[in-house]
Amino acid sequence: MDQQGSEPMFSAVSEVDGDKLSVRVSGEVDMATADRLYATATGPKATFLTLDLRPVSFFDSAAIHALVRIAEHYAGRLSVLPSRQVRRVLEISGLGDQPWLTPA
């Protein structure tokens, strides 16, 4: 959500440990930042991804699209830790029962 023309708050920090990639995302994931989320999550060569979205405060349809693309990229090798807001958006969109989404 853009406030007075300022850049939305967003960060995606990655850490690689062998064939495991962990990406911690914070702030707002929307049309302006969804591509950066995807690039960060799929950039390094890794077999498994843990995507920590617990610090995410806003998640829109562009973010959902990026997440679905990430899930396809890591088919069967993805674990997503959602914030309450992200979980709610995924449930409303029909993605609340995906195997990559960690239980509440």
One Martini backbone bead per residue (centre of mass of N, CA, C, O) as a GRO file, in nm:
protein
  104
    1MET     BB    1   0.090   0.041   0.028
    2ASP     BB    2   0.082   0.354  -0.073
    3GLN     BB    3   0.253   0.632   0.090
    4GLN     BB    4   0.301   0.926  -0.042
    5GLY     BB    5   0.497   0.790  -0.276
    6SER     BB    6   0.630   0.571  -0.133
    7GLU     BB    7   0.806   0.304  -0.077
    8PRO     BB    8   0.742   0.005  -0.008
    9MET     BB    9   0.766  -0.222   0.231
   10PHE     BB   10   1.053  -0.440   0.158
   11SER     BB   11   1.185  -0.779   0.213
   12ALA     BB   12   1.447  -1.021   0.094
   13VAL     BB   13   1.608  -1.286   0.262
   14SER     BB   14   1.882  -1.499   0.195
   15GLU     BB   15   1.972  -1.855   0.262
   16VAL     BB   16   2.235  -2.088   0.221
   17ASP     BB   17   2.226  -2.462   0.282
   18GLY     BB   18   2.332  -2.609   0.047
   19ASP     BB   19   2.014  -2.727  -0.080
   20LYS     BB   20   1.907  -2.490   0.110
   21LEU     BB   21   1.650  -2.242   0.111
   22SER     BB   22   1.606  -1.923   0.272
   23VAL     BB   23   1.318  -1.698   0.293
   24ARG     BB   24   1.272  -1.366   0.422
   25VAL     BB   25   0.970  -1.186   0.445
   26SER     BB   26   0.883  -0.833   0.442
   27GLY     BB   27   0.588  -0.668   0.438
   28GLU     BB   28   0.498  -0.590   0.107
   29VAL     BB   29   0.312  -0.792  -0.128
   30ASP     BB   30   0.302  -0.682  -0.463
   31MET     BB   31   0.320  -0.553  -0.771
   32ALA     BB   32   0.606  -0.415  -0.691
   33THR     BB   33   0.735  -0.705  -0.535
   34ALA     BB   34   0.681  -0.995  -0.656
   35ASP     BB   35   0.930  -1.028  -0.843
   36ARG     BB   36   1.139  -1.021  -0.613
   37LEU     BB   37   1.043  -1.270  -0.474
   38TYR     BB   38   1.087  -1.467  -0.705
   39ALA     BB   39   1.390  -1.409  -0.754
   40THR     BB   40   1.487  -1.488  -0.468
   41ALA     BB   41   1.359  -1.787  -0.466
   42THR     BB   42   1.501  -1.871  -0.771
   43GLY     BB   43   1.802  -1.798  -0.801
   44PRO     BB   44   1.926  -2.005  -0.639
   45LYS     BB   45   2.066  -2.307  -0.613
   46ALA     BB   46   1.799  -2.527  -0.514
   47THR     BB   47   1.592  -2.779  -0.377
   48PHE     BB   48   1.499  -2.623  -0.116
   49LEU     BB   49   1.218  -2.430   0.033
   50THR     BB   50   1.192  -2.165   0.272
   51LEU     BB   51   0.904  -1.954   0.328
   52ASP     BB   52   0.900  -1.657   0.516
   53LEU     BB   53   0.581  -1.477   0.590
   54ARG     BB   54   0.533  -1.365   0.885
   55PRO     BB   55   0.620  -1.044   0.823
   56VAL     BB   56   0.370  -1.009   0.651
   57SER     BB   57   0.115  -0.742   0.587
   58PHE     BB   58   0.088  -0.781   0.263
   59PHE     BB   59  -0.133  -0.964   0.015
   60ASP     BB   60  -0.179  -1.015  -0.320
   61SER     BB   61  -0.233  -1.129  -0.636
   62ALA     BB   62   0.066  -1.106  -0.718
   63ALA     BB   63   0.166  -1.279  -0.482
   64ILE     BB   64   0.014  -1.533  -0.551
   65HIS     BB   65   0.144  -1.575  -0.826
   66ALA     BB   66   0.434  -1.602  -0.722
   67LEU     BB   67   0.378  -1.844  -0.534
   68VAL     BB   68   0.282  -2.042  -0.751
   69ARG     BB   69   0.548  -2.033  -0.912
   70ILE     BB   70   0.723  -2.135  -0.681
   71ALA     BB   71   0.573  -2.406  -0.640
   72GLU     BB   72   0.645  -2.510  -0.924
   73HIS     BB   73   0.956  -2.494  -0.898
   74TYR     BB   74   0.916  -2.662  -0.596
   75ALA     BB   75   0.796  -2.934  -0.638
   76GLY     BB   76   0.773  -3.083  -0.322
   77ARG     BB   77   1.004  -2.838  -0.201
   78LEU     BB   78   0.795  -2.668  -0.008
   79SER     BB   79   0.785  -2.413   0.259
   80VAL     BB   80   0.522  -2.225   0.421
   81LEU     BB   81   0.527  -1.933   0.637
   82PRO     BB   82   0.257  -1.769   0.751
   83SER     BB   83   0.075  -1.522   0.806
   84ARG     BB   84  -0.229  -1.434   0.890
   85GLN     BB   85  -0.283  -1.272   0.630
   86VAL     BB   86  -0.184  -1.480   0.425
   87ARG     BB   87  -0.366  -1.711   0.505
   88ARG     BB   88  -0.632  -1.565   0.442
   89VAL     BB   89  -0.581  -1.516   0.141
   90LEU     BB   90  -0.542  -1.817   0.068
   91GLU     BB   91  -0.821  -1.911   0.160
   92ILE     BB   92  -0.992  -1.724  -0.022
   93SER     BB   93  -0.836  -1.837  -0.294
   94GLY     BB   94  -0.805  -2.169  -0.239
   95LEU     BB   95  -0.494  -2.227  -0.089
   96GLY     BB   96  -0.520  -2.345   0.218
   97ASP     BB   97  -0.452  -2.675   0.122
   98GLN     BB   98  -0.165  -2.676   0.069
   99PRO     BB   99   0.120  -2.869   0.121
  100TRP     BB  100   0.321  -2.606   0.161
  101LEU     BB  101   0.137  -2.527   0.396
  102THR     BB  102   0.157  -2.459   0.706
  103PRO     BB  103   0.029  -2.508   0.988
  104ALA     BB  104  -0.123  -2.320   1.247
   0.00000   0.00000   0.00000
